[in-house]
């Protein structure tokens, strides 16, 4: 049973409730463009399994075949509680490495790129964490935690983390001493110098208190969200690759082999001495900050939202449709295409080539839906038309503006 997949409808419902609450209270923490970017990356992270093998699962299966370790029984409640606590300790180690080692940060950075803090941010997940994240959970295998137990407590750990991504819940008294809360997790997502690299726990904040990485939220230091080197883009591809690209550029440019080999294992802000910029982020005061917020028409925002719905439909079809068995990688490629196109749409791109691919996207969607089923085509076609309708409304507005000038 995939607990994460079962929880997704509740996640989306909670996002709608939080957005409505913020609007009603006059404290809206959402920007549609940022939320669409986060949810697109979340969908693509779920679809990643269509094109990439689970490295961790393969390693664990191999270890099981060559080691004599026995596994716990999954019948006693104590075993589940112990596995849950130990998993969170492993998560703490993984999460801390994800912030303090450049190679791991290159994957984890996706989760921190949003410059807003809300429940949609929780779903903004990486698609490359599977490469190395498994390393930190191998101790659980060696002490005998069964694979099914590890998967279950891991899913519960991730589900717990969803609710702490909100600005609408204040400090929670004694709860702050034991558990990860919205307050102490806001600190974790902040780019303020005082808050950087703090509060790594997934469920229990006690690990941070024990290992010296705890930082409370301060009333006089409001959290500023995002990363210290903003990517200034909604593109999922740019979100995935920008730290990897910077890392390989530093390795290529330095003349020192020792420093070249050290780059992947260094702190994310570190650079080789012969390529480091004068304004290195190490030991620097908070840099100036302005949210990436390209202004686009309401027509583009509506079309961007519809395109996100279409990406979600593609994900669900690839996961559940028998007609797409064996074609999941193609579904992922189409999702990525739509995600990149949607990022360009919400960034204000207006070239002829972009408009041409929007028309091509419409044709591909309608044909694909028609090949799968007539009923699906009847649902997808109006959505696909709505997804490209921004061109009509913007063109009409320009004509009116030209006639009145």
N, C-alpha and C positions, 0 to 999 in steps of 0.2 A: 504494500500500500504506500503510495507516494503522498506523504502528509503535506508536503509543500504545495503540490498541485491542488489538493483538497482545500488548502487554506487560501488560495489565490482569490476566489470570489469574496471571501470575508475581508481580505486585504483591500480589494477595490471598493467594497462597501464602506469600509472604515475611512478610506481616502475621501470618498464623497461626503461622509459625515463631517470629517475634519474641515474640509473646504467650506461646507455649508455653515458650520459653527463659526469659523473665522470670519466669513462674510457677515453673518448675523451680529457678531460681536464687534465688527469694525476693525478686525485684526487679521486680515487675509494674509496667510504666509505662502500662498501659491502664486506663481506666474505660469501661465499655461505653457509657454514655450519651454521652460525649464522642466516642468512636470512631464511633458510629452517626451523630452529627451531622456529623463530618468526611466520612464516606463518602457520606452523603446529599448534601452540598454538592458532592462530587466527581462523583456521578452526574448531578446537575442541571447542572453545568458542561459535561459531555459532551452533555447533551440540549439545551443552549442553542442549538445550531446548527439545531434544528428550528424555532425561532421568530425567529431573528435572522440577518440576512445577515452574511457575513464582510466587515467594513468594509475591513480591510487588503487582502484579495484583490481587492476592487473597485477600490481605489486603485491597486494594483500593475498591474492589467489596464489601467486608464486610462493610467497612465504609460507602459506598454509601447506603447500606441497613438499617443502624441503625442511620444515622445522617440526619438532616433536611436541610443541606446546599444546596443552589441553585448554579447552575453553570453559568459562563459567557456565553454570546453569542459568537459564533466563527465567526461572520460575519464581525465585524469591524477590520480594519487593526491594530488599536491601541491595541486591545486585544492580537493579535499575537505578536506584538513588546514587549508589557509588559510581556507576558508569556515567551518570549525568554530571556529577561533580567533577570527575576526572576528565571527562570530555571538555568541560569548560576550562579546566586548567590547561589542557592542550591547545584549546582555542586561544587562550590568553597568550601563550607562547607564539602561536602562529600569527596572531594579530599584531603582537609587538614586533615580530620580525617583519611583518608587512608594512610597518611604518619606519623601521630603523635600518633596513637592508634594501638597497636600491633594486635588486633583482626582484624581490618580493613586492616592493612598493609599486613597481611597474605594472603589476597585475591589480593590486588593491586600490590604486589611485582612482580608478573609475568610480568607486563608491563615494569618494570625497570631492568630486569635481563640482557637484551642485552647489550653487551659491545661495540656495534657499534650504530651509530645514523643515521638512514635513514628512508625512508618511510615504509619499511617493519616493523620497530619497532612500528609504529603506529598501525599496525594490531595485534601486540602481546598483546592479551587480556586474562584476567582471566576467569575461568569457575566457580568460586565460589562467585563472587561479588553479585550475585542475593540474597544471603542469608541475607545481612544486608544493602546493598546500598539503598534500597527503603526508609529506615527510613528518610533520609535527604530530600526527595521530598514530604513527607506528608503535609507540610505547603501549598504547591500549591493546594492540594486537598481541604484543609480547607478554602482557600480563593476563591474557586470556579472555578479553572482552569479545563475545561473539559478534560476527559481522552484522547480523540483523539488529542486534542491540545497539551497536555503534551507529548504524544508519538512523535508527529511530531517535536516539537521544540527540544526535546531530541535527535532525530535522526540528525537534522540539526546541533546541537551543536557538536555531535560526528564527523560528516562529516567535519566540519570546522577544527577540531583538527588534521585531517590527514596531511594537507599540512605543518604544522609547524615542522614536524619531518624530518628536513633536515639540512645538514651542508653547503649547496650550496647557501644559501641566507643570506646575512649579515644584519646589523642593518638597520631599515627602517624609521629612523627619527621620525616625529611626531606620526606615527603609533604605536610606542613602548609605548607611553604614555596612550593609550586607549585599544589596543587590544593585545591578545597573539600573539607572532610572533616567527619565527624560533629562533631568538637570545635569547629572554627571556625564551623560552621553552627548549633550550639547557641547560640553567642553571638548570632548573627543573630536567633534566635527569642526571646531573653531580653528581659524588660521591665525589668531592672535598669538604673538610670540610666547606669552605666558601660558598658553593652553596647548601648545604644540606637543605632540608625542606623549599624551596622557590618557589614562582611563581606557585600558584595552579589554577589560573583561566583557564577556558576552552576556552572562546571566549574573555572575557574582563579582561585585566590585572589590571583594576582600583580597583578591589576587593583587590588585593595584596597591592596596594599602600595605600588603605584605612585602611587595617587591619594589616599592618606592616610586611608582608611576601614577599615584593618585593626585588629582587636582580638583578641588571643589569649584563650582560656578561662583563667581564673585559679582556682587551687585554693582560694583563700580567699574567692572570690565565686561561690557556686553559682548556676547559672542558674535564674531564676524565669520561667516561660513565660506567654505571653498578651500582651494589649495593656494600655496604661496606663489606658484607660477601658473596663473589661470590659462586655460587652453583657448579661450575666446572662440568657441565653436560648439555647435550642437551635434556635430558629426560623430556617429558611433565609432567610425574608423579612427578618427583623430583621438577620441577618448581612449581607445585601446592602445594606440601605438606611441603616443608622444613621449612617454618616459623611456620606453625601449629605444626609440630613435635617438633621444638625447644621450642615452647611455652608450650606444654604439658609436655615436659621433665623438664622444669624449675618448673612447677607446681608440678610435681611428686617429684622432688629432694629437694625442700625447706621444712624446718621443720616448717616454720611460716605460720599459716593459713591466717593471714592478708595479707602477701605478696603473698601467693598462689592465693588468690582471686583477688589481684590487677594485676597479670601478664597480663591477656587479655586486660586490660584497660591502661596499662603502655605505655611509649614510646617504640618503637621497639628496641632501643639499651639497654633498662634497663633490669637488671636481679635481682632476689632476692639476698640480701646481702650475704647469706650463699652458693650461687652457682655461683656468678658472677666471671668471669675469671679476672685475674689480668690486662689483656690488654683490658678492657672494651672499647667499641667504643665511650662512652660518654666522651666529653672533650679530645679527642685524635687528634693528628695531622694526616694528610692524611697517611693511611697505604700504604705500598709498593703495587704496582699493576702490574700485568702482565696478559694480556688477555688469557682466556681459548681458546686454539687454537690447538687441537690435529691434527697432520699432517696425512692426509689420501690420498690415491691414487686418481687420476683423475677419475678412473673407479668407485670408491665409490661415488665421488661427482656427477657424472652423474646419477648413480643409485639412489642416494638420491633425486635428483631433480625429476626424473621420479616417485619415490614413493610419493613425495609431490603432483604431478599431480594426481596420483591415489587416494590419500586421498581427493583431491578436487572433483574428479569425484564421489566418494562415498557420499560426502556431498551434491552435487547437486542432485544425485539420491534420497537420503533420503528426500530432501526437495520437490522434484517435481514429482517423479515417483509414479504413482498409484499402481504399483506392489509391492511397499515397504510400503504401508500404513499398519500400525500396527506392522511393523518390524523395526521402526526407531532406537529403543534402540540397536538392534543387529548391525545395521549399525554403530552406535556410538562406540560400543565395538570393531568392526573391525577397525574403524578409529584409536582408541586408540592403539590397538595392532600394527598397521602399524606405528603409530607415535613413539611408544617406540622402535620398531625394527629399524626404520630409525635413531633414536638417537644413538642406539648402532652401527649401520653401520658407521655413521659419527664420531663416537668416536674411531673407529679402532678395535672394538671387532671382534675376529676371531676364536671363539671356535667352536667345532663340533656341539654343541647344537644350537648355533646361526645359523649356516649354515643349519641345519635341519629345523629350523622354517622358514627360508627363502624359502626353497622348499615347505613347507606346505602352506606358504602364497601365493605362486604362484598357487598352486592347488585350494585353497579356492577362489581366485579371478576369475580364469577362470571358475570354476563351477558356482559361483554366477552370473557372467555375462551371462553365457550360459543359466541359468534358467530364467533370465529376458528377454533376446532377443538375437537372433543370431547376429544382427547388432552390439549390444553392445559388444558381445563376440569378434567380429572381430576387434573392436577398443581396447578393454582392453587387449586381449592376447599378442599382441606385446609389449604393455607398461609393462605388468607384467613380460614378459621375459627380457625386458631391465632393469627392477627393480632388477633382481637377476643376471644380466650379469657380475657384478663386480667379482663374484667368478671365472668365466672363465678367465677374463683378468688378475686377480691377480695370479691365478694358473699358467697361461702360462708364466707370467713374472718370477715367482719363478723357473719354470723349466728352462727357459733360463739362469737365474742367476746361477742356480746350474750347468748347463752344461758348463758355461764359467769360473767357479771358479777353 
